[in-house]
């Protein structure tokens, strides 16, 4: 059995996940990363993405997570994000509507700030839909 490590995902509203895992794969600001037991400690910003957790039984679970901070330490790894959802928790109709609104805003907005915010909403909506498609 591969070595395991403690992993937690926190949102402002709930402890989304806690457990011993074999690996975690996600997207950081500078690209995708896989974290395994005994990884070198670091702290880095994360992007909205599909988080893949390989648990202590070798089962891979996927979830949608928003931007946040990943902290890898010797005793446990912690991901702190604004929101996290398992595929079965996602409302695909709401995600599609959000995606459409964001696309329209990107086309019509004149201020860079408005466009940047719409791009964030668009990315979140797209990853929510990708996660929803992974439900079992």
NORFENFEN-V389272 format. One record per residue. RES is the residue in one letter. D_CENTER is the distance of its C-alpha to the mean C-alpha in Angstrom with 1 decimal. Layout:
BEGIN
res:RES d_center:D_CENTER
res:RES d_center:D_CENTER
END
This chain:
BEGIN
res:X d_center:26.4
res:X d_center:23.9
res:X d_center:23.3
res:X d_center:20.6
res:X d_center:18.7
res:X d_center:17.4
res:X d_center:13.6
res:X d_center:12.3
res:X d_center:9.3
res:X d_center:11.0
res:X d_center:10.9
res:X d_center:14.2
res:X d_center:15.3
res:X d_center:14.6
res:X d_center:13.9
res:X d_center:11.2
res:X d_center:11.9
res:X d_center:14.7
res:X d_center:16.6
res:X d_center:18.0
res:X d_center:16.2
res:X d_center:17.5
res:X d_center:14.5
res:X d_center:10.8
res:X d_center:9.5
res:X d_center:6.7
res:X d_center:7.6
res:X d_center:9.5
res:X d_center:11.8
res:X d_center:14.4
res:X d_center:13.0
res:X d_center:11.4
res:X d_center:12.1
res:X d_center:13.1
res:X d_center:14.0
res:X d_center:17.0
res:X d_center:19.6
res:X d_center:21.8
res:X d_center:19.4
res:X d_center:20.9
res:X d_center:19.7
res:X d_center:17.7
res:X d_center:15.5
res:X d_center:13.4
res:X d_center:11.3
res:X d_center:7.7
res:X d_center:6.9
res:X d_center:5.0
res:X d_center:4.3
res:X d_center:5.0
res:X d_center:4.7
res:X d_center:8.5
res:X d_center:10.6
res:X d_center:14.4
res:X d_center:16.3
res:X d_center:19.8
res:X d_center:21.4
res:X d_center:19.7
res:X d_center:17.8
res:X d_center:14.4
res:X d_center:12.0
res:X d_center:9.0
res:X d_center:6.6
res:X d_center:4.7
res:X d_center:2.5
res:X d_center:4.9
res:X d_center:6.9
res:X d_center:8.2
res:X d_center:10.2
res:X d_center:10.3
res:X d_center:13.8
res:X d_center:15.5
res:X d_center:18.9
res:X d_center:21.8
res:X d_center:21.5
res:X d_center:17.8
res:X d_center:14.3
res:X d_center:12.3
res:X d_center:8.8
res:X d_center:9.6
res:X d_center:7.5
res:X d_center:9.4
res:X d_center:8.0
res:X d_center:6.4
res:X d_center:8.5
res:X d_center:10.1
res:X d_center:11.7
res:X d_center:15.0
res:X d_center:14.0
res:X d_center:13.2
res:X d_center:16.3
res:X d_center:16.7
res:X d_center:19.7
res:X d_center:18.1
res:X d_center:15.3
res:X d_center:18.2
res:X d_center:20.2
res:X d_center:17.6
res:X d_center:17.2
res:X d_center:21.1
res:X d_center:21.6
res:X d_center:19.3
res:X d_center:21.2
res:X d_center:24.5
res:X d_center:23.7
res:X d_center:22.9
res:X d_center:26.3
res:X d_center:28.2
res:X d_center:27.0
res:X d_center:29.3
res:X d_center:27.6
res:X d_center:25.0
res:X d_center:23.1
res:X d_center:23.0
res:X d_center:21.8
res:X d_center:19.0
res:X d_center:17.8
res:X d_center:18.2
res:X d_center:16.2
res:X d_center:13.2
res:X d_center:13.8
res:X d_center:14.4
res:X d_center:11.2
res:X d_center:9.3
res:X d_center:12.0
res:X d_center:12.0
res:X d_center:8.5
res:X d_center:9.4
res:X d_center:12.6
res:X d_center:11.5
res:X d_center:9.7
res:X d_center:12.9
res:X d_center:15.0
res:X d_center:13.8
res:X d_center:15.3
res:X d_center:18.4
END
